[in-house]
Amino acid sequence: STAQVEYSEDQQAMVKTPNTFAVCTKHRGVLLQALNDKDMNDWLYAFNPLLAGTIRSKLSRRCPSQPKY
């Protein structure tokens, strides 16, 4: 209940792995990778709907020609 979900395009670039996000607790952090963008958004939404909505909104403004999930 106190874990924090973190998503950053900079983090993905640093680890050179797409569709990644971190789940951090007081004692450790875990980097997770989804199979594709849709799965990652579904996981982010399950953990934190507000974060997932913010990410979707930012991505849709930048790439309007790509289909929305």
C-alpha positions in Angstrom: 0.0 0.0 0.0 3.0 2.3 0.4 4.8 1.3 -2.8 5.5 4.0 -5.4 5.3 3.4 -9.1 7.7 5.4 -11.2 7.8 5.8 -15.0 10.3 7.9 -16.9 11.4 7.9 -20.5 14.8 9.0 -19.3 14.9 5.8 -17.2 14.0 3.7 -20.2 16.7 5.3 -22.3 19.3 4.8 -19.5 18.6 1.1 -19.2 18.1 0.8 -23.0 15.0 -1.3 -22.5 11.5 -0.3 -23.7 8.3 -0.6 -21.7 9.9 -0.5 -18.3 8.8 1.1 -15.0 9.8 0.8 -11.4 8.0 -0.2 -8.3 9.7 1.2 -5.2 9.2 0.4 -1.5 10.9 1.7 1.6 13.4 -1.2 1.4 13.9 -1.9 -2.3 13.0 -1.1 -5.9 12.1 -3.4 -8.7 12.4 -2.6 -12.4 9.7 -4.3 -14.4 9.3 -4.7 -18.2 6.1 -5.3 -20.0 5.8 -7.1 -23.3 4.5 -4.0 -25.2 3.2 -0.5 -24.7 -0.4 -1.6 -24.1 0.6 -4.1 -21.4 2.8 -1.4 -19.7 -0.1 1.1 -19.7 -2.4 -1.6 -18.3 0.0 -2.4 -15.5 0.6 1.3 -14.8 -3.2 1.9 -14.7 -3.7 -1.0 -12.3 -1.1 0.4 -9.9 -1.8 4.1 -10.3 -4.6 5.3 -12.6 -3.6 9.0 -12.4 0.0 8.3 -13.4 -1.2 6.1 -16.3 -3.6 8.8 -17.5 -0.9 11.5 -17.4 1.5 9.3 -19.4 -1.2 8.4 -22.0 -2.1 12.1 -22.4 1.6 13.1 -22.8 2.2 10.4 -25.4 -0.9 11.1 -27.4 0.0 14.8 -27.6 3.4 13.9 -28.9 2.4 11.1 -31.3 -1.2 11.9 -32.6 -1.0 9.5 -35.5 -0.4 6.4 -33.4 -3.5 4.4 -32.2 -4.6 5.0 -28.6 -5.0 2.1 -26.3 
